[in-house]
Amino acid sequence: MMYIVTCLITTEENNEFSIIGATADKKSAAAMAAEIYKDYNKVASFQNIEMITEWLATRSSYSFRKDKSHRLQLAITEVNEKNTAPDKQIVFSAAAEQDELMRKVSEALFEGKHTAQQAGDGNTATCPLN
């Protein structure tokens, strides 16, 4: 069994997805992911990092939000030589980002912004949100 450690950092400007590494030991994978958290959250205490390491070892994922627009998501994915169930093969899901986009669209519609326009290329329809 191998464990792949992945990281998604979401900011206002972009989303950055990284494969951190792979290891044969789940506790090593949790420690690897906790190091990413430690670099991301510079004010985290030793006790906090130990707690997150334990959480990652048991739950295989952790999400930390610095503020409204900055988030760190860590995941440990088990990789078996045999095919695994489809729900265990998901490495990244953008559902939360899609939900946020739909919330913004709903808010714009509620505020009376209900027009769409075509982008400069003439093929892409857009609905600008400010």
Rosetta blueprint (number, residue, H / E / L):
1 M L
2 M E
3 Y E
4 I E
5 V E
6 T E
7 C E
8 L E
9 I E
10 T E
11 T L
12 E L
13 E L
14 N L
15 N E
16 E E
17 F E
18 S E
19 I E
20 I E
21 G E
22 A E
23 T E
24 A L
25 D L
26 K H
27 K H
28 S H
29 A H
30 A H
31 A H
32 M H
33 A H
34 A H
35 E H
36 I H
37 Y H
38 K H
39 D H
40 Y H
41 N L
42 K L
43 V L
44 A L
45 S L
46 F H
47 Q H
48 N H
49 I H
50 E H
51 M H
52 I H
53 T H
54 E H
55 W H
56 L H
57 A H
58 T H
59 R H
60 S L
61 S E
62 Y E
63 S E
64 F E
65 R E
66 K E
67 D E
68 K L
69 S L
70 H E
71 R E
72 L E
73 Q E
74 L E
75 A E
76 I E
77 T E
78 E E
79 V E
80 N L
81 E L
82 K L
83 N L
84 T L
85 A L
86 P H
87 D H
88 K H
89 Q L
90 I L
91 V L
92 F L
93 S L
94 A L
95 A H
96 A H
97 E H
98 Q H
99 D H
100 E H
101 L H
102 M H
103 R H
104 K H
105 V H
106 S H
107 E H
108 A H
109 L H
110 F H
111 E L
112 G L
113 K L
114 H L
115 T L
116 A L
117 Q E
118 Q E
119 A L
120 G L
121 D L
122 G L
123 N L
124 T L
125 A E
126 T E
127 C L
128 P L
129 L L
130 N L
